Amino acid sequence: MIELRDVSKTVTSGTHPLTILQPLTMTIPKGQFVAIVGASGSGKSTLLGLIAGLDAPSSGSVLIDGTDITRLGEDALAKLRGEKIGFVFQFFHLIPSLTAYENVLVPMEIAGAADAPSRARRLLDEVGLTDRGHHYPSQLSGGEQQRVALARALANDPPILLADEPTGNLDTANGRHILELLQNIHRTRQTTLVLVTHDRELAAVAEARIVLRDGAVVEQI
């Protein structure tokens, strides 16, 4: 379960404070598929980064399965993220000097997984890249790179998967392929799936939608 208690984010812009996210309290139940939507600058990616522990709130608490991650040190936070959270970025963020297979393998090696090589191959197969594991990111299409990124996010079988505009840098066909993979992951793994998107088709298949405007929740569906 994901719980936010009076979470806000304010930064300094020049000499003035700028509120990116207004105080927000919400709960995302275990296993739910949630889409966070809103115009550019509404605070969507900031909210997702706070849930992931990639950024710290200016106020409030973020709880993952009852653990307040805002109170954790860097090592404990990194450990929790490695065990519980997978993250998919809009621009893939693959390591360019590693093959697709090696990119998927890295998180498992860090975690010390005994079956890392075979699991990396299974994950590539799951996203339809059985024969592309030996290719480097520069040799893959955008859709293929995003599928590698998705496989990497699933490396340690996290109960929570977060995705920031996972189809935003893809054409329609590849975007729909990623949508189908995300739906399948949610259905078969009972993963808690939270994604930021401008894609109406992607948002429409979510079980719940959170609409942000100017850093505030204006609608929950």
N, CA, C and O of each residue as an XYZ file, in Angstrom:
884
protein
N       0.841     -1.198      0.000
C       0.000      0.000      0.000
C       0.877      1.250      0.000
O       1.932      1.284      0.634
N       0.427      2.267     -0.716
C       1.112      3.548     -0.776
C       0.239      4.585     -0.077
O      -0.949      4.707     -0.377
N       0.828      5.327      0.851
C       0.063      6.333      1.579
C       0.844      7.642      1.631
O       2.023      7.660      1.986
N       0.174      8.734      1.272
C       0.752     10.065      1.373
C      -0.032     10.860      2.393
O      -1.262     10.907      2.343
N       0.680     11.488      3.323
C       0.038     12.264      4.378
C       0.522     13.707      4.310
O       1.667     14.002      4.653
N      -0.345     14.594      3.870
C      -0.040     16.033      3.793
C       1.287     16.302      3.086
O       2.087     17.121      3.539
N       1.509     15.613      1.986
C       2.763     15.742      1.242
C       2.721     16.969      0.340
O       1.746     17.179     -0.382
N       3.764     17.770      0.378
C       3.867     18.936     -0.496
C       5.305     19.072     -0.985
O       6.226     18.481     -0.422
N       5.481     19.867     -2.048
C       6.820     20.128     -2.560
C       6.915     21.583     -2.995
O       6.154     22.044     -3.846
N       7.868     22.300     -2.394
C       8.128     23.691     -2.722
C       9.609     23.870     -3.002
O      10.450     23.345     -2.272
N       9.929     24.600     -4.047
C      11.322     24.890     -4.388
C      11.490     26.405     -4.476
O      10.508     27.148     -4.484
N      12.732     26.849     -4.540
C      13.014     28.278     -4.679
C      13.246     28.604     -6.140
O      14.094     27.997     -6.795
N      12.494     29.558     -6.645
C      12.649     30.030     -8.020
C      13.109     31.476     -7.954
O      12.321     32.378     -7.673
N      14.402     31.688     -8.219
C      14.967     33.019     -8.026
C      15.005     33.336     -6.548
O      15.716     32.679     -5.788
N      14.259     34.318     -6.140
C      14.199     34.665     -4.709
C      12.848     34.317     -4.099
O      12.573     34.640     -2.944
N      12.007     33.651     -4.891
C      10.652     33.378     -4.415
C      10.383     31.878     -4.322
O      10.882     31.111     -5.144
N       9.603     31.454     -3.331
C       9.211     30.046     -3.257
C       8.205     29.707     -4.346
O       7.325     30.506     -4.667
N       8.346     28.519     -4.908
C       7.429     28.046     -5.947
C       6.862     26.708     -5.497
O       7.602     25.742     -5.310
N       5.550     26.656     -5.325
C       4.887     25.423     -4.895
C       4.586     24.556     -6.111
O       3.789     24.925     -6.974
N       5.240     23.392     -6.162
C       5.024     22.464     -7.270
C       3.880     21.512     -6.944
O       3.094     21.139     -7.814
N       3.803     21.128     -5.672
C       2.746     20.202     -5.247
C       2.157     20.711     -3.944
O       2.865     20.857     -2.948
N       0.866     20.979     -3.955
C       0.192     21.448     -2.758
C      -0.093     20.270     -1.824
O      -0.149     19.127     -2.276
N      -0.277     20.537     -0.514
C      -0.468     19.447      0.450
C      -1.503     18.422     -0.020
O      -2.629     18.770     -0.378
N      -1.102     17.176     -0.011
C      -1.903     16.096     -0.599
C      -1.914     14.896      0.337
O      -0.869     14.458      0.818
N      -3.102     14.377      0.586
C      -3.265     13.156      1.364
C      -4.037     12.150      0.515
O      -5.124     12.450      0.021
N      -3.478     10.968      0.351
C      -4.148      9.960     -0.469
C      -3.597      8.580     -0.144
O      -2.509      8.442      0.414
N      -4.375      7.560     -0.506
C      -3.977      6.171     -0.314
C      -4.190      5.410     -1.613
O      -5.242      5.526     -2.242
N      -3.193      4.635     -2.012
C      -3.310      3.751     -3.171
C      -3.250      2.319     -2.647
O      -2.198      1.879     -2.183
N      -4.354      1.592     -2.714
C      -4.380      0.232     -2.169
C      -3.442     -0.709     -2.916
O      -3.099     -0.479     -4.076
N      -3.042     -1.754     -2.241
C      -2.201     -2.779     -2.848
C      -2.901     -3.381     -4.073
O      -4.074     -3.750     -4.013
N      -2.170     -3.470     -5.170
C      -2.692     -4.099     -6.370
C      -3.521     -3.216     -7.272
O      -4.042     -3.695     -8.280
N      -3.663     -1.932     -6.946
C      -4.475     -1.052     -7.781
C      -3.657     -0.485     -8.947
O      -2.442     -0.315     -8.848
N      -4.349     -0.200    -10.047
C      -3.763      0.412    -11.247
C      -4.271      1.847    -11.284
O      -5.462      2.085    -11.486
N      -3.363      2.804    -11.087
C      -3.732      4.214    -10.978
C      -3.016      5.028    -12.047
O      -1.815      4.863    -12.259
N      -3.751      5.900    -12.715
C      -3.168      6.844    -13.671
C      -3.222      8.248    -13.080
O      -4.268      8.693    -12.609
N      -2.083      8.941    -13.109
C      -2.014     10.332    -12.680
C      -1.976     11.188    -13.936
O      -1.054     11.070    -14.744
N      -2.965     12.042    -14.103
C      -3.076     12.821    -15.336
C      -3.163     14.311    -15.016
O      -3.452     14.709    -13.888
N      -2.903     15.121    -16.040
C      -2.934     16.566    -15.889
C      -2.031     17.208    -16.915
O      -1.223     16.533    -17.552
N      -2.167     18.515    -17.075
C      -1.363     19.246    -18.047
C       0.105     19.280    -17.620
O       0.430     19.003    -16.465
N       0.981     19.620    -18.554
C       2.392     19.793    -18.227
C       2.528     20.852    -17.135
O       1.876     21.896    -17.181
N       3.389     20.565    -16.148
C       3.580     21.500    -15.053
C       2.578     21.375    -13.929
O       2.576     22.187    -13.003
N       1.714     20.355    -13.998
C       0.683     20.207    -12.959
C       1.199     19.513    -11.705
O       0.516     19.490    -10.681
N       2.410     18.944    -11.780
C       2.984     18.283    -10.600
C       2.972     16.772    -10.671
O       3.282     16.107     -9.682
N       2.614     16.208    -11.836
C       2.473     14.748    -11.956
C       3.791     14.012    -11.692
O       3.856     13.111    -10.855
N       4.826     14.408    -12.413
C       6.111     13.716    -12.277
C       6.720     13.949    -10.902
O       7.391     13.072    -10.358
N       6.485     15.126    -10.346
C       6.960     15.405     -8.981
C       6.318     14.442     -7.992
O       6.996     13.889     -7.126
N       5.014     14.243     -8.122
C       4.303     13.316     -7.241
C       4.863     11.908     -7.375
O       5.084     11.226     -6.375
N       5.091     11.475     -8.603
C       5.612     10.122     -8.809
C       7.008      9.987     -8.213
O       7.327      8.965     -7.605
N       7.837     11.005     -8.381
C       9.183     10.963     -7.814
C       9.179     10.905     -6.296
O      10.048     10.273     -5.697
N       8.212     11.556     -5.672
C       8.087     11.504     -4.210
C       7.662     10.107     -3.749
O       8.164      9.601     -2.745
N       6.743      9.491     -4.482
C       6.318      8.129     -4.145
C       7.494      7.169     -4.264
O       7.636      6.244     -3.464
N       8.335      7.398     -5.271
C       9.475      6.513     -5.508
C      10.634      6.748     -4.550
O      11.562      5.942     -4.485
N      10.584      7.851     -3.806
C      11.717      8.177     -2.940
C      12.879      8.757     -3.713
O      13.995      8.816     -3.195
N      12.644      9.189     -4.948
C      13.695      9.820     -5.743
C      13.855     11.292     -5.368
O      14.856     11.922     -5.709
N      12.875     11.825     -4.673
C      12.897     13.204     -4.201
C      12.258     13.218     -2.823
O      11.479     12.329     -2.481
N      12.590     14.227     -2.040
C      12.030     14.334     -0.687
C      10.980     15.437     -0.647
O      11.178     16.492     -1.250
N       9.876     15.218      0.046
C       8.851     16.257      0.135
C       9.301     17.411      1.031
O      10.157     17.242      1.899
N       8.715     18.572      0.806
C       8.988     19.713      1.680
C       8.269     19.553      3.012
O       8.716     20.060      4.041
N       7.151     18.842      2.974
C       6.408     18.544      4.199
C       5.649     17.243      4.002
O       5.428     16.803      2.873
N       5.254     16.636      5.106
C       4.448     15.429      5.045
C       5.262     14.156      5.002
O       6.491     14.182      5.068
N       4.553     13.031      4.889
C       5.175     11.714      4.929
C       4.686     10.852      3.778
O       3.529     10.936      3.366
N       5.594     10.017      3.262
C       5.269      9.032      2.236
C       5.525      7.662      2.835
O       6.646      7.362      3.246
N       4.490      6.824      2.888
C       4.616      5.495      3.482
C       4.451      4.426      2.414
O       3.503      4.451      1.629
N       5.390      3.487      2.399
C       5.330      2.322      1.525
C       5.193      1.096      2.415
O       6.112      0.764      3.163
N       4.051      0.425      2.337
C       3.767     -0.730      3.196
C       4.036     -0.408      4.667
O       4.590     -1.224      5.404
N       3.637      0.781      5.074
C       3.746      1.177      6.470
C       5.064      1.800      6.866
O       5.187      2.299      7.985
N       6.053      1.790      5.993
C       7.360      2.377      6.291
C       7.411      3.810      5.771
O       7.180      4.053      4.587
N       7.711      4.746      6.646
C       7.821      6.148      6.259
C       9.175      6.353      5.585
O      10.201      6.441      6.258
N       9.175      6.429      4.256
C      10.443      6.506      3.534
C      11.112      7.871      3.683
O      12.301      8.013      3.395
N      10.358      8.871      4.129
C      10.962     10.191      4.324
C      11.879     10.214      5.541
O      12.644     11.161      5.725
N      11.808      9.191      6.362
C      12.654      9.113      7.552
C      13.849      8.169      7.376
O      14.654      8.007      8.294
N      13.961      7.562      6.222
C      15.043      6.606      5.987
C      16.311      7.297      5.523
O      16.258      8.314      4.831
N      17.468      6.732      5.912
C      18.741      7.194      5.383
C      18.905      6.701      3.954
O      18.099      5.905      3.471
N      19.948      7.171      3.278
C      20.144      6.835      1.865
C      20.273      5.330      1.641
O      19.687      4.793      0.701
N      21.032      4.650      2.494
C      21.235      3.214      2.304
C      19.936      2.439      2.491
O      19.616      1.551      1.700
N      19.192      2.776      3.537
C      17.924      2.083      3.800
C      16.909      2.382      2.708
O      16.133      1.510      2.319
N      16.914      3.615      2.213
C      15.986      3.986      1.147
C      16.324      3.249     -0.143
O      15.431      2.765     -0.839
N      17.610      3.164     -0.459
C      18.033      2.434     -1.659
C      17.649      0.962     -1.555
O      17.231      0.358     -2.543
N      17.788      0.383     -0.366
C      17.429     -1.019     -0.157
C      15.929     -1.220     -0.363
O      15.512     -2.178     -1.015
N      15.124     -0.322      0.188
C      13.669     -0.442      0.040
C      13.262     -0.307     -1.423
O      12.427     -1.068     -1.913
N      13.851      0.659     -2.118
C      13.521      0.830     -3.541
C      13.899     -0.417     -4.330
O      13.155     -0.853     -5.209
N      15.061     -0.988     -4.013
C      15.505     -2.177     -4.729
C      14.587     -3.363     -4.524
O      14.444     -4.199     -5.416
N      13.968     -3.446     -3.369
C      13.109     -4.583     -3.038
C      11.653     -4.375     -3.438
O      10.967     -5.334     -3.792
N      11.172     -3.133     -3.385
C       9.733     -2.903     -3.486
C       9.282     -2.088     -4.688
O       8.103     -2.131     -5.042
N      10.190     -1.339     -5.335
C       9.755     -0.393     -6.361
C      10.536     -0.571     -7.656
O      11.767     -0.560     -7.662
N       9.799     -0.734     -8.753
C      10.395     -0.674    -10.079
C       9.979      0.631    -10.728
O       8.849      1.083    -10.540
N      10.888      1.255    -11.502
C      10.594      2.566    -12.079
C      10.903      2.553    -13.561
O      11.980      2.120    -13.970
N       9.962      3.025    -14.372
C      10.141      3.122    -15.820
C      10.110      4.592    -16.209
O       9.154      5.303    -15.900
N      11.166      5.048    -16.893
C      11.288      6.442    -17.290
C      10.809      6.649    -18.731
O      10.816      5.717    -19.535
N      10.395      7.877    -19.044
C       9.950      8.187    -20.401
C      11.081      7.991    -21.415
O      10.852      7.499    -22.520
N      12.300      8.380    -21.032
C      13.417      8.324    -21.965
C      14.350      7.142    -21.664
O      15.546      7.198    -21.946
N      13.790      6.087    -21.095
C      14.404      4.760    -20.966
C      15.522      4.690    -19.926
O      15.492      3.820    -19.056
N      16.515      5.597    -20.001
C      17.628      5.613    -19.052
C      18.367      4.280    -18.973
O      18.740      3.831    -17.889
N      18.573      3.658    -20.117
C      19.378      2.444    -20.171
C      20.851      2.817    -20.136
O      21.225      3.932    -20.499
N      21.683      1.883    -19.697
C      23.131      2.106    -19.685
C      23.653      1.807    -21.089
O      23.606      0.654    -21.516
N      24.150      2.811    -21.825
C      24.475      2.621    -23.239
C      25.596      1.633    -23.513
O      25.652      1.052    -24.597
N      26.492      1.431    -22.548
C      27.629      0.534    -22.759
C      27.301     -0.924    -22.452
O      28.157     -1.797    -22.596
N      26.060     -1.192    -22.029
C      25.641     -2.552    -21.703
C      24.587     -3.022    -22.699
O      23.809     -2.219    -23.215
N      24.565     -4.318    -22.966
C      23.540     -4.887    -23.836
C      22.188     -4.868    -23.126
O      22.108     -4.583    -21.931
N      21.135     -5.173    -23.869
C      19.797     -5.254    -23.277
C      19.787     -6.259    -22.128
O      19.262     -5.983    -21.050
N      20.370     -7.418    -22.374
C      20.441     -8.462    -21.344
C      21.189     -7.959    -20.107
O      20.746     -8.187    -18.981
N      22.313     -7.281    -20.309
C      23.111     -6.796    -19.181
C      22.386     -5.694    -18.417
O      22.512     -5.600    -17.196
N      21.625     -4.855    -19.132
C      20.843     -3.817    -18.449
C      19.816     -4.430    -17.508
O      19.597     -3.925    -16.407
N      19.189     -5.517    -17.939
C      18.200     -6.195    -17.093
C      18.881     -6.935    -15.948
O      18.320     -7.068    -14.860
N      20.078     -7.407    -16.200
C      20.812     -8.204    -15.215
C      21.314     -7.365    -14.033
O      21.363     -7.854    -12.904
N      21.688     -6.105    -14.289
C      22.353     -5.274    -13.277
C      21.605     -5.206    -11.946
O      22.229     -5.443    -10.911
N      20.289     -4.894    -11.910
C      19.624     -4.802    -10.600
C      19.653     -6.113     -9.818
O      19.722     -6.103     -8.589
N      19.602     -7.230    -10.521
C      19.627     -8.528     -9.837
C      21.016     -8.843     -9.293
O      21.148     -9.440     -8.224
N      22.046     -8.443    -10.025
C      23.407     -8.642     -9.524
C      23.647     -7.801     -8.278
O      24.284     -8.255     -7.328
N      23.134     -6.572     -8.287
C      23.266     -5.706     -7.116
C      22.562     -6.328     -5.914
O      23.051     -6.250     -4.787
N      21.412     -6.944     -6.167
C      20.630     -7.562     -5.089
C      21.165     -8.938     -4.695
O      20.745     -9.503     -3.686
N      22.095     -9.480     -5.493
C      22.668    -10.789     -5.186
C      21.755    -11.957     -5.500
O      21.827    -12.994     -4.841
N      20.896    -11.803     -6.500
C      19.975    -12.879     -6.865
C      20.732    -14.068     -7.448
O      21.568    -13.911     -8.338
N      20.430    -15.249     -6.938
C      21.167    -16.446     -7.364
C      20.841    -16.849     -8.791
O      21.698    -17.386     -9.493
N      19.603    -16.595     -9.231
C      19.167    -17.036    -10.559
C      19.135    -15.883    -11.556
O      18.351    -15.901    -12.504
N      19.989    -14.876    -11.341
C      19.941    -13.653    -12.140
C      20.033    -13.890    -13.651
O      19.207    -13.347    -14.384
N      20.991    -14.671    -14.150
C      21.091    -14.835    -15.613
C      19.838    -15.419    -16.249
O      19.370    -14.917    -17.272
N      19.290    -16.476    -15.652
C      18.106    -17.104    -16.237
C      16.885    -16.206    -16.095
O      16.028    -16.184    -16.979
N      16.795    -15.472    -15.002
C      15.658    -14.572    -14.809
C      15.726    -13.414    -15.805
O      14.694    -12.996    -16.331
N      16.910    -12.895    -16.070
C      17.053    -11.813    -17.046
C      16.575    -12.267    -18.417
O      15.914    -11.513    -19.131
N      16.907    -13.493    -18.780
C      16.464    -14.026    -20.080
C      14.947    -14.208    -20.102
O      14.308    -13.939    -21.119
N      14.368    -14.664    -18.991
C      12.914    -14.842    -18.933
C      12.184    -13.507    -19.048
O      11.141    -13.420    -19.696
N      12.732    -12.471    -18.421
C      12.097    -11.164    -18.481
C      12.153    -10.579    -19.887
O      11.190     -9.965    -20.346
N      13.275    -10.768    -20.568
C      13.365    -10.305    -21.954
C      12.364    -11.060    -22.838
O      11.773    -10.488    -23.754
N      12.191    -12.329    -22.552
C      11.211    -13.119    -23.288
C       9.795    -12.613    -23.003
O       8.959    -12.558    -23.904
N       9.533    -12.244    -21.754
C       8.208    -11.764    -21.359
C       7.824    -10.490    -22.109
O       6.650    -10.281    -22.414
N       8.810     -9.638    -22.406
C       8.507     -8.390    -23.119
C       8.749     -8.518    -24.622
O       8.766     -7.519    -25.341
N       8.934     -9.749    -25.091
C       9.037     -9.999    -26.519
C      10.370     -9.674    -27.150
O      10.432     -9.333    -28.331
N      11.456     -9.776    -26.367
C      12.789     -9.435    -26.879
C      13.765    -10.599    -26.744
O      14.949    -10.395    -26.476
N      13.273    -11.799    -26.927
C      14.090    -13.001    -26.771
C      15.364    -12.944    -27.605
O      16.434    -13.344    -27.146
N      15.245    -12.446    -28.825
C      16.382    -12.458    -29.746
C      17.142    -11.137    -29.803
O      17.988    -10.943    -30.676
N      16.845    -10.234    -28.880
C      17.481     -8.912    -28.932
C      18.363     -8.628    -27.724
O      18.884     -7.522    -27.576
N      18.527     -9.611    -26.874
C      19.276     -9.403    -25.636
C      20.727     -9.013    -25.832
O      21.310     -8.357    -24.968
N      21.328     -9.406    -26.958
C      22.746     -9.111    -27.188
C      22.956     -7.756    -27.857
O      24.094     -7.371    -28.123
N      21.884     -7.032    -28.132
C      22.002     -5.726    -28.776
C      22.173     -4.618    -27.731
O      21.655     -4.708    -26.618
N      22.908     -3.579    -28.115
C      23.079     -2.403    -27.267
C      21.909     -1.440    -27.496
O      21.255     -1.510    -28.537
N      21.634     -0.537    -26.536
C      20.504      0.377    -26.697
C      20.501      1.125    -28.027
O      19.441      1.328    -28.620
N      21.668      1.534    -28.498
C      21.740      2.281    -29.759
C      21.315      1.445    -30.960
O      21.031      1.986    -32.029
N      21.271      0.123    -30.784
C      20.876     -0.772    -31.863
C      19.400     -1.162    -31.785
O      18.918     -1.960    -32.589
N      18.698     -0.600    -30.821
C      17.292     -0.925    -30.605
C      16.404      0.264    -30.932
O      16.829      1.413    -30.811
N      15.178     -0.009    -31.344
C      14.209      1.060    -31.573
C      13.744      1.619    -30.229
O      14.019      1.043    -29.176
N      13.035      2.753    -30.279
C      12.516      3.334    -29.045
C      11.593      2.382    -28.302
O      11.669      2.260    -27.079
N      10.718      1.706    -29.047
C       9.812      0.750    -28.416
C      10.554     -0.396    -27.760
O      10.190     -0.840    -26.670
N      11.605     -0.881    -28.431
C      12.399     -1.971    -27.860
C      13.155     -1.503    -26.622
O      13.255     -2.239    -25.641
N      13.684     -0.291    -26.660
C      14.385      0.232    -25.478
C      13.439      0.351    -24.290
O      13.823      0.059    -23.158
N      12.198      0.780    -24.545
C      11.253      0.901    -23.444
C      10.877     -0.468    -22.894
O      10.626     -0.612    -21.697
N      10.838     -1.467    -23.760
C      10.550     -2.819    -23.267
C      11.708     -3.356    -22.429
O      11.485     -4.064    -21.447
N      12.937     -3.028    -22.806
C      14.092     -3.393    -21.974
C      13.986     -2.694    -20.619
O      14.218     -3.304    -19.575
N      13.636     -1.416    -20.648
C      13.491     -0.657    -19.405
C      12.401     -1.257    -18.514
O      12.527     -1.281    -17.289
N      11.342     -1.735    -19.142
C      10.262     -2.369    -18.386
C      10.737     -3.682    -17.769
O      10.446     -3.964    -16.607
N      11.468     -4.483    -18.545
C      12.016     -5.733    -18.021
C      12.964     -5.452    -16.861
O      12.950     -6.165    -15.857
N      13.787     -4.415    -16.998
C      14.719     -4.049    -15.919
C      13.965     -3.639    -14.660
O      14.367     -3.995    -13.553
N      12.873     -2.892    -14.822
C      12.084     -2.456    -13.669
C      11.487     -3.637    -12.915
O      11.226     -3.547    -11.716
N      11.268     -4.758    -13.627
C      10.681     -5.954    -13.018
C      11.738     -6.925    -12.489
O      11.403     -7.993    -11.976
N      13.008     -6.556    -12.615
C      14.108     -7.486    -12.338
C      13.993     -8.165    -10.980
O      14.172     -9.379    -10.872
N      13.698     -7.391     -9.953
C      13.637     -7.957     -8.599
C      12.203     -8.218     -8.142
O      11.924     -8.291     -6.945
N      11.288     -8.358     -9.121
C       9.883     -8.682     -8.859
C       9.270     -7.736     -7.825
O       8.742     -8.190     -6.810
N       9.337     -6.414     -8.077
C       8.821     -5.459     -7.088
C       7.299     -5.493     -7.017
O       6.640     -5.699     -8.036
N       6.738     -5.294     -5.837
C       5.278     -5.246     -5.715
C       4.684     -3.950     -6.247
O       3.478     -3.865     -6.476
N       5.542     -2.926     -6.447
C       5.084     -1.628     -6.935
C       5.849     -1.271     -8.204
O       7.077     -1.339     -8.240
N       5.116     -0.892     -9.236
C       5.730     -0.450    -10.487
C       5.254      0.967    -10.774
O       4.053      1.223    -10.861
N       6.208      1.886    -10.921
C       5.911      3.275    -11.220
C       6.428      3.592    -12.615
O       7.523      3.167    -12.984
N       5.654      4.331    -13.386
C       6.047      4.647    -14.763
C       5.727      6.102    -15.071
O       4.595      6.551    -14.890
N       6.739      6.838    -15.540
C       6.592      8.256    -15.863
C       6.499      8.420    -17.374
O       7.506      8.329    -18.076
N       5.295      8.662    -17.871
C       5.043      8.808    -19.310
C       5.666      7.653    -20.112
O       6.473      7.898    -21.009
N       5.303      6.404    -19.802
C       5.962      5.263    -20.443
C       5.730      5.158    -21.944
O       6.481      4.475    -22.640
N       4.694      5.830    -22.449
C       4.430      5.806    -23.889
C       4.683      7.170    -24.537
O       4.462      7.342    -25.736
N       5.141      8.127    -23.750
C       5.243      9.500    -24.222
C       6.266      9.731    -25.315
O       6.163     10.708    -26.057
N       7.255      8.849    -25.432
C       8.300      9.015    -26.431
C       8.192      7.982    -27.551
O       9.153      7.736    -28.281
N       7.001      7.378    -27.677
C       6.816      6.289    -28.628
C       5.715      6.609    -29.629
O       4.828      7.422    -29.364
N       5.790      5.949    -30.794
C       4.708      6.087    -31.754
C       3.488      5.294    -31.271
O       3.560      4.591    -30.262
N       2.386      5.407    -31.983
C       1.131      4.804    -31.537
C       1.227      3.293    -31.371
O       0.769      2.743    -30.370
N       1.827      2.620    -32.361
C       1.902      1.153    -32.310
C       2.730      0.685    -31.124
O       2.319     -0.224    -30.402
N       3.895      1.296    -30.913
C       4.740      0.898    -29.788
C       4.111      1.294    -28.459
O       4.250      0.586    -27.462
N       3.417      2.429    -28.450
C       2.724      2.845    -27.231
C       1.666      1.842    -26.821
O       1.516      1.548    -25.635
N       0.927      1.312    -27.792
C      -0.100      0.310    -27.481
C       0.525     -0.992    -27.008
O      -0.037     -1.683    -26.158
N       1.683     -1.326    -27.555
C       2.378     -2.543    -27.115
C       2.779     -2.409    -25.648
O       2.597     -3.339    -24.862
N       3.327     -1.247    -25.281
C       3.695     -1.012    -23.883
C       2.456     -1.050    -22.994
O       2.498     -1.597    -21.892
N       1.353     -0.473    -23.468
C       0.098     -0.503    -22.714
C      -0.338     -1.943    -22.454
O      -0.729     -2.279    -21.336
N      -0.275     -2.786    -23.465
C      -0.663     -4.186    -23.308
C       0.247     -4.899    -22.304
O      -0.222     -5.701    -21.497
N       1.546     -4.607    -22.358
C       2.480     -5.226    -21.420
C       2.178     -4.784    -19.988
O       2.191     -5.605    -19.070
N       1.909     -3.501    -19.795
C       1.597     -2.999    -18.459
C       0.321     -3.630    -17.918
O       0.257     -4.011    -16.749
N      -0.689     -3.740    -18.768
C      -1.936     -4.382    -18.343
C      -1.700     -5.841    -17.957
O      -2.248     -6.325    -16.967
N      -0.895     -6.525    -18.734
C      -0.613     -7.930    -18.451
C       0.159     -8.089    -17.150
O      -0.111     -8.995    -16.362
N       1.122     -7.201    -16.932
C       1.902     -7.239    -15.686
C       0.983     -7.026    -14.491
O       1.067     -7.747    -13.497
N       0.109     -6.035    -14.593
C      -0.817     -5.759    -13.497
C      -1.740     -6.939    -13.235
O      -2.001     -7.295    -12.085
N      -2.229     -7.539    -14.306
C      -3.194     -8.634    -14.175
C      -2.550     -9.909    -13.639
O      -3.109    -10.561    -12.756
N      -1.389    -10.268    -14.159
C      -0.784    -11.554    -13.807
C       0.036    -11.508    -12.521
O       0.150    -12.511    -11.816
N       0.602    -10.352    -12.220
C       1.464    -10.244    -11.037
C       0.770     -9.569     -9.855
O       1.312     -9.533     -8.750
N      -0.432     -9.031    -10.092
C      -1.136     -8.244     -9.075
C      -0.261     -7.095     -8.548
O      -0.289     -6.754     -7.365
N       0.506     -6.521     -9.464
C       1.400     -5.418     -9.126
C       0.607     -4.131     -8.915
O      -0.337     -3.844     -9.652
N       0.998     -3.361     -7.904
C       0.463     -2.012     -7.759
C       1.126     -1.163     -8.839
O       2.348     -1.019     -8.853
N       0.329     -0.604     -9.737
C       0.844      0.111    -10.896
C       0.385      1.563    -10.855
O      -0.812      1.846    -10.880
N       1.348      2.482    -10.793
C       1.043      3.912    -10.772
C       1.807      4.564    -11.910
O       3.032      4.470    -11.980
N       1.084      5.220    -12.796
C       1.770      5.836    -13.929
C       1.278      7.249    -14.191
O       0.115      7.587    -13.970
N       2.203      8.052    -14.667
C       1.908      9.406    -15.129
C       1.749      9.340    -16.635
O       2.571      8.730    -17.318
N       0.698      9.963    -17.164
C       0.496      9.865    -18.604
C      -0.332     11.026    -19.150
O      -1.188     11.586    -18.466
N      -0.046     11.367    -20.414
C      -0.916     12.252    -21.191
C      -1.786     11.424    -22.140
O      -2.682     11.950    -22.801
N      -1.508     10.133    -22.192
C      -2.154      9.227    -23.140
C      -3.564      8.880    -22.634
O      -3.714      8.188    -21.627
N      -4.571      9.357    -23.326
C      -5.946      9.123    -22.874
C      -6.308      7.636    -22.887
O      -7.024      7.148    -22.012
N      -5.797      6.924    -23.903
C      -6.079      5.489    -23.999
C      -5.486      4.745    -22.807
O      -6.115      3.847    -22.247
N      -4.277      5.125    -22.430
C      -3.619      4.498    -21.288
C      -4.350      4.839    -19.995
O      -4.581      3.961    -19.163
N      -4.714      6.096    -19.821
C      -5.416      6.514    -18.599
C      -6.780      5.839    -18.481
O      -7.246      5.547    -17.380
N      -7.418      5.593    -19.631
C      -8.778      5.045    -19.622
C      -8.838      3.621    -19.101
O      -9.873      3.201    -18.584
N      -7.752      2.866    -19.224
C      -7.790      1.469    -18.779
C      -7.401      1.314    -17.309
O      -7.494      0.220    -16.753
N      -6.972      2.393    -16.689
C      -6.619      2.333    -15.266
C      -7.872      2.161    -14.413
O      -8.969      2.550    -14.813
N      -7.692      1.573    -13.237
C      -8.816      1.377    -12.319
C      -9.204      2.666    -11.602
O     -10.343      2.828    -11.164
N      -8.246      3.574    -11.489
C      -8.499      4.863    -10.829
C      -7.657      5.932    -11.509
O      -6.577      5.656    -12.030
N      -8.173      7.160    -11.496
C      -7.449      8.288    -12.075
C      -7.381      9.429    -11.070
O      -8.355      9.746    -10.386
N      -6.207     10.030    -11.004
C      -5.992     11.205    -10.158
C      -5.653     12.359    -11.093
O      -4.663     12.300    -11.821
N      -6.475     13.413    -11.075
C      -6.283     14.552    -11.967
C      -5.661     15.702    -11.182
O      -6.209     16.152    -10.175
N      -4.507     16.170    -11.658
C      -3.810     17.280    -11.015
C      -3.932     18.539    -11.858
O      -3.950     18.486    -13.087
N      -4.017     19.685    -11.166
C      -3.962     20.980    -11.830
C      -3.262     21.954    -10.888
O      -3.685     22.149     -9.749
N      -2.191     22.559    -11.381
C      -1.427     23.533    -10.593
C      -1.012     22.960     -9.244
O      -1.064     23.645     -8.222
N      -0.598     21.686     -9.254
C      -0.071     21.067     -8.046
C      -1.106     20.584     -7.057
O      -0.764     20.173     -5.948
N      -2.371     20.628     -7.446
C      -3.434     20.194     -6.532
C      -4.297     19.142     -7.203
O      -4.496     19.170     -8.418
N      -4.812     18.210     -6.404
C      -5.751     17.217     -6.926
C      -7.105     17.882     -7.115
O      -7.699     18.389     -6.164
N      -7.587     17.873     -8.355
C      -8.890     18.488     -8.636
C      -9.970     17.449     -8.868
O     -11.159     17.770     -8.872
N      -9.556     16.197     -9.062
C     -10.546     15.145     -9.300
C      -9.911     13.793     -9.050
O      -8.754     13.567     -9.405
N     -10.667     12.895     -8.440
C     -10.270     11.502     -8.298
C     -11.416     10.638     -8.822
O     -12.557     10.755     -8.375
N     -11.090      9.779     -9.768
C     -12.110      8.973    -10.430
C     -11.879      7.506    -10.111
O     -12.631      6.648    -10.572
